[in-house]
Amino acid sequence: MKKGMILVLTGASSVGKNLIRDELMKDEEMNLFYSISVTTRPKKEDEIDGKDYYFVSYETFASAVRNRELLEYTEFGGYYYGTPCQQVDFLINQGKNVLIEVEAQGVGQIKLKHPDALCVFVIPENMDELEKQIRLRYKDDETTIQQRLNKAKMEMELQPLFNNVVTNTDAAASAATIKKAFLDEWKKG
Ligand code: 5GP
């Protein structure tokens, strides 16, 4: 049986990756399964443990790192995030495609282990739009907003490392562009 392929979705925080993800996940032709990350970040009210993330303690996360259970991991905003290897391997061995959504620094670690993964970097229409989204999403004080903005600008600098860059003006249109790139690659493999 042909193995599944990995689609990595990355880009600055608040750029709208989650809406694109939702569009891609509901497309049956993509045969996509979402890789649920583990995180030490506290659960937000509208999130579900085991669906959005596996919310774990720092000790559990550290033990997963020690036991090499994570395909990649990173620290972001004071919390740890990681992709469990086991579910990714299980799914691709069953011929299913896997969607991994990570911040950009995690992508290199995934590429090392899965060179065939298609990695897409999502960028905002412009920085004003990104700032608007950050202000909408995080109702933080001005200092924290500025920190998030600076982090987003740093993340944007990783863009040249990606062959696939998609400007997110509309989630459905971005998902359609990514779908085409993914299925083209899938047919070649
Ligand atoms: P949030 O706290 O907003 O859900 O996520 C913060 C950032 O961490 C986002 O850019 C998100 O894509 C990224 N992220 C979520 N899960 C993982 C993961 O498993 N690994 C890495 N490297 N980044 C992740």
Residues whose N, C-alpha, C, O or C-beta is under 5 A from the ligand:
A	BS01	5GP	G11 S13 S37 V38 E72 Y73 T74 F76 Y81 G82 T83 E101 V102 E103 G106
